[in-house]
């Protein structure tokens, strides 16, 4: 009987060790919280269009507050074409938010993402230095002799939209510089290096160093902003959750407060 009992005890111990080994074989991407719900963990790397900087900084804070196990690295803001080139070149990115669908298509065509979703819209305004010293009142004024105008480069979403708006109005502008993102355009206008520039309506919100006016036809040139979690995102669950947060009620409230239109 003693030998039999020892044998049974040995089998139970061996089975327990085997189960413990199986349980520790994989490293989960999420962990159960005290309430039993799945808690997201990991670090998110996000690339987003420059025009999203203020809104996405606030969105990131809100997301981290809801998911304390997730840390969002400082978001990389730049022109969408620059960010798309970096991602295609191998930059490790979990989430990409573009200011237009054309640059997002480059990521999808490269096989790096599937099913991007539009989460916001934006339109253009004419930004001028505070007080509008050059007296710019319309798109036609941008072509006046002596007027110094700065635009986004044509490959950048704000540049493509600017060319579409000017072309529809029959206005030809020779800019003194073409910038790689909309933030650079607004900065040059704000410091008085240009009489005017075309930027997004969201860029002039809550600014006291520039004035702006909405040009005729602006409502017909609308930029649609898509977002996607990259297919090989290292933290796939957290990336998908961030996309859902941006498109969800709280994310949309923040975007609206910063002047973005609904998808």
ChimeraX attribute file (.defattr): number of C-alpha atoms within 10 A of each C-alpha:
attribute: neighborCount
match mode: 1-to-1
recipient: residues
	/A:1	6
	/A:2	7
	/A:3	8
	/A:4	9
	/A:5	10
	/A:6	10
	/A:7	11
	/A:8	12
	/A:9	12
	/A:10	12
	/A:11	12
	/A:12	11
	/A:13	10
	/A:14	12
	/A:15	12
	/A:16	11
	/A:17	12
	/A:18	11
	/A:19	10
	/A:20	11
	/A:21	11
	/A:22	9
	/A:23	10
	/A:24	9
	/A:25	8
	/A:26	8
	/A:27	8
	/A:28	9
	/A:29	15
	/A:30	17
	/A:31	14
	/A:32	10
	/A:33	10
	/A:34	8
	/A:35	7
	/A:36	8
	/A:37	10
	/A:38	12
	/A:39	18
	/A:40	22
	/A:41	18
	/A:42	18
	/A:43	16
	/A:44	22
	/A:45	20
	/A:46	22
	/A:47	25
	/A:48	22
	/A:49	28
	/A:50	23
	/A:51	24
	/A:52	20
	/A:53	17
	/A:54	14
	/A:55	21
	/A:56	23
	/A:57	13
	/A:58	14
	/A:59	21
	/A:60	22
	/A:61	13
	/A:62	15
	/A:63	19
	/A:64	14
	/A:65	12
	/A:66	13
	/A:67	17
	/A:68	12
	/A:69	15
	/A:70	20
	/A:71	18
	/A:72	17
	/A:73	11
	/A:74	12
	/A:75	17
	/A:76	15
	/A:77	20
	/A:78	23
	/A:79	28
	/A:80	29
	/A:81	22
	/A:82	16
	/A:83	25
	/A:84	23
	/A:85	14
	/A:86	14
	/A:87	20
	/A:88	15
	/A:89	9
	/A:90	9
	/A:91	13
	/A:92	16
	/A:93	22
	/A:94	24
	/A:95	25
	/A:96	26
	/A:97	29
	/A:98	30
	/A:99	27
	/A:100	25
	/A:101	19
	/A:102	16
	/A:103	23
	/A:104	24
	/A:105	17
	/A:106	17
	/A:107	21
	/A:108	17
	/A:109	11
	/A:110	10
	/A:111	12
	/A:112	17
	/A:113	20
	/A:114	14
	/A:115	11
	/A:116	21
	/A:117	19
	/A:118	19
	/A:119	22
	/A:120	21
	/A:121	20
	/A:122	24
	/A:123	23
	/A:124	26
	/A:125	22
	/A:126	24
	/A:127	29
	/A:128	29
	/A:129	24
	/A:130	16
	/A:131	11
	/A:132	16
	/A:133	11
	/A:134	16
	/A:135	12
	/A:136	19
	/A:137	15
	/A:138	13
	/A:139	24
	/A:140	15
	/A:141	15
	/A:142	26
	/A:143	16
	/A:144	12
	/A:145	7
	/A:146	9
	/A:147	18
	/A:148	21
	/A:149	24
	/A:150	26
	/A:151	30
	/A:152	28
	/A:153	21
	/A:154	16
	/A:155	17
	/A:156	26
	/A:157	26
	/A:158	30
	/A:159	22
	/A:160	16
	/A:161	24
	/A:162	26
	/A:163	19
	/A:164	16
	/A:165	23
	/A:166	19
	/A:167	12
	/A:168	14
	/A:169	14
	/A:170	11
	/A:171	14
	/A:172	14
	/A:173	20
	/A:174	13
	/A:175	18
	/A:176	12
	/A:177	14
	/A:178	18
	/A:179	19
	/A:180	22
	/A:181	26
	/A:182	26
	/A:183	20
	/A:184	19
	/A:185	26
	/A:186	29
	/A:187	16
	/A:188	21
	/A:189	24
	/A:190	22
	/A:191	13
	/A:192	18
	/A:193	15
	/A:194	24
	/A:195	23
	/A:196	33
	/A:197	28
	/A:198	30
	/A:199	28
	/A:200	25
	/A:201	21
	/A:202	23
	/A:203	23
	/A:204	21
	/A:205	14
	/A:206	9
	/A:207	11
	/A:208	10
	/A:209	16
	/A:210	21
	/A:211	19
	/A:212	23
	/A:213	16
	/A:214	17
	/A:215	18
	/A:216	13
	/A:217	14
	/A:218	20
	/A:219	12
	/A:220	12
	/A:221	15
	/A:222	16
	/A:223	22
	/A:224	21
	/A:225	25
	/A:226	23
	/A:227	26
	/A:228	25
	/A:229	28
	/A:230	25
	/A:231	16
	/A:232	12
	/A:233	19
	/A:234	17
	/A:235	22
	/A:236	18
	/A:237	15
	/A:238	27
	/A:239	27
	/A:240	16
	/A:241	15
	/A:242	26
	/A:243	20
	/A:244	17
	/A:245	18
	/A:246	22
	/A:247	20
	/A:248	12
	/A:249	10
	/A:250	14
	/A:251	23
	/A:252	21
	/A:253	16
	/A:254	18
	/A:255	24
	/A:256	16
	/A:257	13
	/A:258	20
	/A:259	19
	/A:260	23
	/A:261	19
	/A:262	16
	/A:263	15
